[in-house]
Amino acid sequence: MKQDYCITIKKMPECERPREKMVSVGPERLSNAELMAIILSTGTKDMTAIDLAQQVLYHSKEGLTFLANASLEELNEIKGIGLAKACQLMASVELGKRISLTTKANKYKITSPEDASNLMMDRMRLLKKEHFEIILLNTKNELIGIENISIGSLSASIVHPREVFVTSIKRSASSIILVHNHPSGDPSPSKEDVEITKRLVEAGKIIGIRVLDHIIIGDNVHYSLNEMQMM
């Protein structure tokens, strides 16, 4: 069983300690490791908090990208990162994602596939499994919210019209945009992607909620089924 030890970095010059440095020069002047050390608070009996932070960053070649999508189990596997520290890191990452989304969501209006892609790209492009989400819009095409409908395997999402439109009705959406990611990075639609899109478009017509588009998110690239006249 992993155990945390309360070893700090008090032996460092005061001006180089992460907390004191942040107070002195601001967070933007701190390195990734220093910022993470503040979150972790303590190191282990063998490592300072900064050493431990560097170990997390170098755990994968992906660096911060790894941290953005790491599971509790993956973090807990890193030497020195017990359950408490893993939870601290995941909570910090999740807050960052929510702050980013909240900033974008303030009267965000979607008028093109690019607008939808810009909203969802950072949120979805690095996910390791397929996530199927919907963007909820009011009558002016302004963002009401974003809802996760399903999380699939590495190659497929399971989506049922009931889950899609129950959520849309509850949020009083006038229209929706379907969004899912391809972990491979290639946003080209599969046969199943096209079929589920057409199924949801028809269901939306019956219910009275328009399905405006289906955006597939790749690695910094997107595919719009509406733009390509595939829905």
PAKE-423411 format. One record per residue: residue number from 1; x, y, z of N, C-alpha, C in turn; residue in one letter. Coordinates in pm, whole numbers. Example, Ala and Ser with C-alpha at 12.3 -4.5 7.8 and 13.67 -1.06 7.14 Angstrom:
<rs>
1:1319:-569:780:1230:-450:780:1320:-330:780:a .
2:1285:-225:708:1367:-106:714:1290:3:787:s .
</rs>
This chain:
<rs>
1:84:-120:0:0:0:0:87:125:0:m .
2:56:218:-92:134:340:-101:109:430:19:k .
3:213:504:57:200:594:171:269:725:140:q .
4:204:838:177:262:970:155:340:1012:278:d .
5:452:1083:255:533:1133:364:539:1285:354:y .
6:539:1352:467:535:1498:469:675:1558:461:c .
7:743:1535:347:872:1597:323:848:1719:234:i .
8:895:1834:274:870:1956:199:999:2002:132:t .
9:998:2121:74:1116:2175:6:1167:2298:80:i .
10:1156:2294:212:1197:2409:294:1347:2437:290:k .
11:1423:2336:247:1568:2357:242:1610:2439:119:k .
12:1517:2458:26:1549:2539:-91:1553:2686:-51:m .
13:1625:2770:-126:1619:2914:-100:1474:2961:-108:p .
14:1435:3048:-20:1295:3089:-11:1241:3141:-144:e .
15:1324:3213:-220:1278:3270:-346:1252:3165:-453:c .
16:1302:3041:-430:1284:2934:-528:1175:2835:-487:e .
17:1118:2852:-368:1011:2764:-326:885:2799:-406:r .
18:814:2697:-458:701:2726:-547:598:2823:-492:p .
19:554:2804:-367:451:2893:-312:503:3036:-302:r .
20:622:3051:-245:679:3184:-228:706:3249:-363:e .
21:749:3169:-460:776:3221:-593:648:3269:-660:k .
22:539:3195:-640:411:3237:-696:367:3371:-638:m .
23:382:3386:-508:345:3511:-442:430:3626:-495:v .
24:557:3597:-519:651:3702:-559:636:3744:-704:s .
25:624:3645:-796:627:3678:-939:501:3638:-1015:v .
26:408:3568:-949:284:3528:-1015:291:3388:-1073:g .
27:176:3322:-1089:173:3183:-1136:225:3162:-1277:p .
28:211:3266:-1362:255:3250:-1501:406:3234:-1515:e .
29:481:3268:-1412:628:3257:-1416:676:3122:-1364:r .
30:586:3040:-1313:625:2910:-1259:627:2804:-1370:l .
31:715:2708:-1355:719:2596:-1449:603:2502:-1421:s .
32:579:2410:-1513:474:2310:-1493:499:2230:-1365:n .
33:624:2192:-1342:658:2114:-1224:634:2194:-1096:a .
34:666:2322:-1098:644:2405:-979:496:2422:-949:e .
35:415:2442:-1053:271:2454:-1033:214:2324:-977:l .
36:259:2212:-1033:210:2083:-985:257:2055:-842:m .
37:377:2100:-807:429:2080:-672:341:2150:-569:a .
38:287:2266:-605:197:2337:-514:70:2257:-492:i .
39:19:2194:-599:-101:2111:-588:-72:1988:-502:i .
40:42:1925:-526:77:1803:-451:107:1833:-305:l .
41:162:1952:-279:189:2001:-143:312:1937:-79:s .
42:323:1806:-82:437:1737:-22:494:1634:-118:t .
43:617:1593:-90:678:1487:-168:669:1355:-94:g .
44:775:1276:-102:784:1148:-30:912:1150:52:t .
45:943:1040:115:1066:1033:194:1190:1042:105:k .
46:1173:1014:-25:1286:1016:-117:1286:1134:-214:d .
47:1174:1203:-227:1161:1307:-328:1094:1431:-271:m .
48:1137:1548:-317:1065:1671:-285:938:1674:-369:t .
49:852:1769:-340:729:1784:-417:760:1816:-564:a .
50:866:1893:-587:904:1924:-725:955:1800:-797:i .
51:1036:1720:-729:1084:1594:-788:966:1504:-825:d .
52:870:1497:-734:753:1413:-758:672:1466:-876:l .
53:659:1597:-884:587:1658:-996:655:1626:-1128:a .
54:788:1633:-1130:863:1601:-1251:846:1455:-1290:q .
55:836:1369:-1190:816:1227:-1218:681:1204:-1286:q .
56:578:1279:-1241:447:1269:-1305:455:1318:-1450:v .
57:521:1431:-1471:530:1489:-1605:608:1400:-1700:l .
58:711:1330:-1648:795:1246:-1732:748:1101:-1735:y .
59:637:1073:-1667:584:936:-1664:548:888:-1804:h .
60:504:981:-1885:466:949:-2023:528:1052:-2116:s .
61:553:1012:-2240:605:1105:-2339:505:1216:-2370:k .
62:379:1194:-2328:274:1292:-2357:280:1412:-2264:e .
63:355:1404:-2153:367:1516:-2061:234:1560:-2002:g .
64:201:1688:-2017:75:1741:-1963:-46:1676:-2028:l .
65:-31:1632:-2151:-142:1565:-2219:-182:1438:-2144:t .
66:-83:1365:-2094:-113:1247:-2014:-195:1284:-1892:f .
67:-156:1390:-1825:-226:1433:-1704:-369:1474:-1734:l .
68:-392:1532:-1852:-525:1582:-1888:-628:1471:-1893:a .
69:-584:1349:-1924:-681:1239:-1941:-649:1115:-1859:n .
70:-555:1127:-1765:-516:1010:-1685:-629:969:-1591:a .
71:-643:839:-1573:-742:787:-1479:-680:783:-1339:s .
72:-766:763:-1241:-719:751:-1103:-621:636:-1090:l .
73:-650:526:-1158:-564:409:-1151:-426:436:-1213:e .
74:-425:508:-1327:-298:538:-1392:-210:629:-1305:e .
75:-271:728:-1242:-195:816:-1154:-144:742:-1032:l .
76:-226:654:-980:-191:581:-859:-76:483:-881:n .
77:-48:451:-1007:62:361:-1040:197:431:-1033:e .
78:198:563:-1035:323:638:-1033:380:636:-891:i .
79:505:603:-880:569:596:-748:558:730:-675:k .
80:505:725:-554:489:846:-473:353:910:-483:g .
81:274:867:-582:139:922:-597:39:823:-540:i .
82:-5:850:-419:-108:767:-358:-245:814:-399:g .
83:-346:759:-338:-484:793:-374:-514:941:-352:l .
84:-468:996:-239:-497:1136:-208:-437:1230:-312:a .
85:-311:1208:-348:-246:1295:-446:-306:1276:-585:k .
86:-342:1153:-618:-408:1128:-747:-540:1206:-755:a .
87:-615:1206:-647:-741:1281:-643:-717:1431:-654:c .
88:-611:1482:-590:-578:1624:-598:-548:1664:-742:q .
89:-470:1583:-811:-435:1613:-949:-557:1608:-1040:l .
90:-639:1505:-1024:-757:1492:-1108:-856:1605:-1083:m .
91:-870:1645:-958:-962:1755:-926:-914:1885:-990:a .
92:-783:1910:-988:-728:2031:-1048:-749:2033:-1198:s .
93:-725:1919:-1263:-745:1910:-1408:-891:1933:-1443:v .
94:-981:1871:-1368:-1124:1885:-1397:-1171:2029:-1378:e .
95:-1122:2096:-1274:-1157:2238:-1254:-1110:2322:-1372:l .
96:-989:2294:-1421:-937:2366:-1537:-1026:2348:-1659:g .
97:-1072:2225:-1682:-1160:2198:-1795:-1291:2272:-1780:k .
98:-1345:2274:-1659:-1474:2340:-1637:-1462:2491:-1649:r .
99:-1352:2547:-1602:-1330:2691:-1616:-1321:2727:-1764:i .
100:-1249:2647:-1842:-1235:2673:-1984:-1369:2669:-2054:s .
101:-1450:2568:-2021:-1581:2554:-2083:-1674:2667:-2042:l .
102:-1670:2706:-1913:-1756:2814:-1864:-1723:2945:-1934:t .
103:-1595:2969:-1956:-1551:3091:-2025:-1605:3094:-2168:t .
104:-1599:2981:-2235:-1648:2973:-2373:-1800:2979:-2381:k .
105:-1866:2930:-2275:-2010:2913:-2280:-2088:3043:-2261:a .
106:-2025:3151:-2223:-2095:3276:-2197:-2151:3334:-2327:n .
107:-2279:3304:-2355:-2349:3350:-2476:-2274:3309:-2603:k .
108:-2214:3189:-2599:-2142:3137:-2715:-2243:3098:-2822:y .
109:-2229:3155:-2940:-2323:3129:-3049:-2256:3044:-3154:k .
110:-2328:2943:-3200:-2274:2852:-3301:-2340:2880:-3434:i .
111:-2261:2921:-3531:-2313:2953:-3664:-2247:2869:-3773:t .
112:-2152:2784:-3735:-2080:2704:-3834:-2020:2581:-3768:s .
113:-1983:2480:-3848:-1914:2364:-3791:-1785:2402:-3718:p .
114:-1718:2507:-3766:-1594:2552:-3700:-1622:2601:-3559:e .
115:-1735:2669:-3539:-1771:2717:-3405:-1789:2599:-3310:d .
116:-1857:2494:-3357:-1879:2375:-3274:-1747:2303:-3247:a .
117:-1664:2294:-3350:-1534:2228:-3334:-1445:2303:-3236:s .
118:-1442:2436:-3247:-1360:2516:-3156:-1405:2498:-3011:n .
119:-1535:2482:-2992:-1589:2464:-2858:-1547:2330:-2798:l .
120:-1542:2227:-2882:-1525:2091:-2832:-1386:2032:-2850:m .
121:-1302:2094:-2932:-1174:2033:-2970:-1087:2000:-2849:m .
122:-1059:2100:-2765:-971:2076:-2650:-1032:1978:-2553:d .
123:-1162:1976:-2545:-1233:1887:-2453:-1226:1742:-2496:r .
124:-1218:1716:-2631:-1238:1581:-2678:-1123:1521:-2759:m .
125:-1031:1601:-2812:-937:1549:-2911:-838:1448:-2855:r .
126:-814:1450:-2724:-714:1360:-2667:-774:1245:-2586:l .
127:-905:1234:-2589:-971:1126:-2513:-932:990:-2572:l .
128:-915:892:-2484:-868:761:-2528:-982:668:-2566:k .
129:-1104:705:-2530:-1223:629:-2571:-1317:722:-2645:k .
130:-1409:662:-2721:-1508:744:-2790:-1611:798:-2690:e .
131:-1626:928:-2689:-1729:994:-2609:-1831:1054:-2705:h .
132:-1958:1031:-2678:-2065:1090:-2759:-2132:1197:-2676:f .
133:-2129:1322:-2724:-2184:1434:-2649:-2278:1514:-2738:e .
134:-2362:1594:-2677:-2451:1680:-2754:-2435:1825:-2707:i .
135:-2434:1915:-2804:-2435:2058:-2775:-2580:2103:-2781:i .
136:-2628:2164:-2673:-2767:2208:-2664:-2776:2356:-2695:l .
137:-2866:2394:-2785:-2878:2532:-2829:-3020:2585:-2810:l .
138:-3030:2717:-2789:-3162:2779:-2782:-3206:2823:-2922:n .
139:-3315:2898:-2931:-3369:2938:-3061:-3276:3031:-3138:t .
140:-3181:3095:-3068:-3085:3185:-3132:-2952:3116:-3161:k .
141:-2951:2984:-3146:-2828:2905:-3163:-2721:2940:-3061:n .
142:-2763:2990:-2945:-2671:3017:-2835:-2661:2893:-2747:e .
143:-2543:2873:-2692:-2516:2753:-2614:-2594:2751:-2484:l .
144:-2668:2642:-2462:-2735:2618:-2334:-2645:2532:-2246:i .
145:-2585:2432:-2306:-2499:2341:-2230:-2446:2229:-2317:g .
146:-2362:2146:-2257:-2305:2030:-2324:-2329:1910:-2234:i .
147:-2380:1803:-2291:-2411:1684:-2213:-2341:1562:-2272:e .
148:-2279:1483:-2185:-2219:1356:-2226:-2328:1249:-2227:n .
149:-2344:1183:-2340:-2450:1083:-2355:-2396:942:-2333:i .
150:-2278:914:-2386:-2223:779:-2368:-2072:781:-2384:s .
151:-2010:680:-2325:-1867:656:-2341:-1851:514:-2391:i .
152:-1790:500:-2507:-1779:369:-2569:-1642:308:-2553:g .
153:-1609:220:-2644:-1479:155:-2645:-1382:243:-2724:s .
154:-1269:186:-2762:-1174:262:-2843:-1226:284:-2984:l .
155:-1327:209:-3025:-1369:217:-3164:-1518:246:-3186:s .
156:-1596:249:-3080:-1740:267:-3101:-1809:327:-2979:a .
157:-1910:408:-3005:-1995:460:-2899:-2133:398:-2911:s .
158:-2198:377:-2799:-2333:323:-2799:-2427:438:-2768:i .
159:-2516:471:-2862:-2603:587:-2847:-2746:545:-2875:v .
160:-2838:585:-2788:-2980:558:-2807:-3053:691:-2812:h .
161:-3147:707:-2907:-3222:833:-2917:-3288:875:-2786:p .
162:-3328:780:-2705:-3395:813:-2579:-3306:900:-2492:r .
163:-3179:859:-2474:-3087:936:-2389:-3059:1074:-2448:e .
164:-3048:1080:-2579:-3018:1208:-2646:-3131:1308:-2624:v .
165:-3255:1264:-2649:-3365:1360:-2650:-3429:1381:-2513:f .
166:-3416:1287:-2421:-3461:1313:-2284:-3382:1430:-2226:v .
167:-3250:1427:-2246:-3165:1535:-2199:-3199:1666:-2266:t .
168:-3223:1662:-2398:-3255:1784:-2473:-3387:1846:-2427:s .
169:-3484:1762:-2401:-3615:1811:-2355:-3603:1873:-2217:i .
170:-3529:1806:-2128:-3512:1858:-1992:-3447:1996:-1991:k .
171:-3355:2019:-2084:-3283:2147:-2090:-3352:2248:-2182:r .
172:-3470:2213:-2233:-3548:2301:-2320:-3469:2346:-2443:s .
173:-3398:2254:-2503:-3319:2287:-2622:-3408:2297:-2744:a .
174:-3379:2396:-2829:-3450:2411:-2955:-3386:2325:-3063:s .
175:-3255:2310:-3054:-3181:2228:-3149:-3057:2172:-3082:s .
176:-2996:2073:-3144:-2876:2011:-3088:-2775:1984:-3198:i .
177:-2651:1973:-3158:-2544:1928:-3248:-2481:1805:-3184:i .
178:-2472:1699:-3259:-2410:1576:-3212:-2258:1588:-3227:l .
179:-2186:1539:-3128:-2040:1545:-3133:-1983:1416:-3076:v .
180:-1890:1356:-3147:-1813:1248:-3085:-1672:1251:-3140:h .
181:-1582:1186:-3069:-1441:1186:-3106:-1397:1052:-3161:n .
182:-1293:1055:-3240:-1225:934:-3286:-1086:931:-3222:h .
183:-1062:841:-3128:-931:835:-3061:-814:815:-3155:p .
184:-839:763:-3274:-732:744:-3372:-677:876:-3424:s .
185:-757:984:-3406:-717:1114:-3458:-772:1143:-3596:g .
186:-825:1041:-3664:-883:1056:-3798:-1035:1073:-3784:d .
187:-1089:1189:-3822:-1231:1213:-3801:-1323:1159:-3911:p .
188:-1269:1087:-4006:-1352:1035:-4115:-1466:948:-4059:s .
189:-1590:971:-4104:-1703:897:-4046:-1707:751:-4091:p .
190:-1752:668:-4000:-1774:527:-4032:-1917:510:-4082:s .
191:-1947:393:-4131:-2083:363:-4173:-2179:376:-4056:k .
192:-2135:331:-3938:-2218:340:-3819:-2243:485:-3779:e .
193:-2142:572:-3795:-2157:714:-3764:-2269:776:-3849:d .
194:-2270:742:-3977:-2370:797:-4068:-2509:743:-4032:v .
195:-2516:616:-4001:-2645:553:-3970:-2707:610:-3843:e .
196:-2628:625:-3737:-2682:678:-3612:-2722:824:-3629:i .
197:-2651:897:-3714:-2686:1036:-3739:-2825:1045:-3804:t .
198:-2846:967:-3907:-2975:970:-3977:-3088:927:-3884:k .
199:-3060:830:-3798:-3160:782:-3702:-3199:892:-3604:r .
200:-3099:968:-3556:-3127:1075:-3460:-3193:1195:-3527:l .
201:-3158:1222:-3652:-3224:1330:-3725:-3373:1302:-3738:v .
202:-3408:1179:-3773:-3549:1142:-3788:-3622:1148:-3655:e .
203:-3558:1101:-3549:-3619:1108:-3416:-3642:1253:-3375:a .
204:-3546:1340:-3407:-3559:1481:-3374:-3676:1547:-3445:g .
205:-3700:1509:-3570:-3812:1564:-3646:-3945:1530:-3578:k .
206:-3956:1408:-3527:-4080:1365:-3460:-4101:1442:-3331:i .
207:-3993:1461:-3256:-4001:1526:-3125:-4010:1678:-3137:i .
208:-3953:1734:-3245:-3953:1879:-3262:-3825:1946:-3217:g .
209:-3718:1870:-3212:-3585:1925:-3179:-3492:1896:-3297:i .
210:-3444:2000:-3362:-3362:1983:-3483:-3222:1933:-3450:r .
211:-3176:1839:-3527:-3035:1796:-3520:-2963:1870:-3632:v .
212:-2883:1971:-3597:-2822:2059:-3696:-2701:1998:-3764:l .
213:-2627:1917:-3690:-2502:1865:-3746:-2452:1752:-3658:d .
214:-2359:1677:-3712:-2284:1578:-3635:-2137:1605:-3663:h .
215:-2066:1651:-3560:-1925:1685:-3572:-1842:1571:-3515:i .
216:-1747:1523:-3593:-1653:1420:-3546:-1520:1488:-3519:i .
217:-1470:1471:-3398:-1347:1535:-3354:-1229:1440:-3369:i .
218:-1126:1485:-3444:-1000:1412:-3452:-893:1489:-3375:g .
219:-770:1470:-3412:-660:1540:-3345:-636:1674:-3415:d .
220:-700:1778:-3361:-693:1913:-3419:-752:1922:-3558:n .
221:-845:1834:-3588:-918:1837:-3716:-1058:1783:-3689:v .
222:-1155:1831:-3766:-1292:1785:-3745:-1358:1750:-3878:h .
223:-1470:1681:-3870:-1548:1644:-3988:-1693:1676:-3959:y .
224:-1757:1749:-4047:-1899:1786:-4032:-1982:1705:-4132:s .
225:-2070:1620:-4080:-2155:1541:-4168:-2254:1629:-4243:l .
226:-2299:1737:-4180:-2392:1828:-4246:-2322:1899:-4361:n .
227:-2202:1945:-4337:-2126:2017:-4438:-2099:1928:-4559:e .
228:-2081:1798:-4533:-2053:1703:-4640:-2180:1638:-4694:m .
229:-2296:1690:-4651:-2427:1643:-4699:-2445:1493:-4677:q .
230:-2413:1449:-4555:-2423:1307:-4521:-2528:1282:-4413:m .
231:-2621:1378:-4398:-2727:1359:-4299:-2859:1422:-4349:m .
</rs>
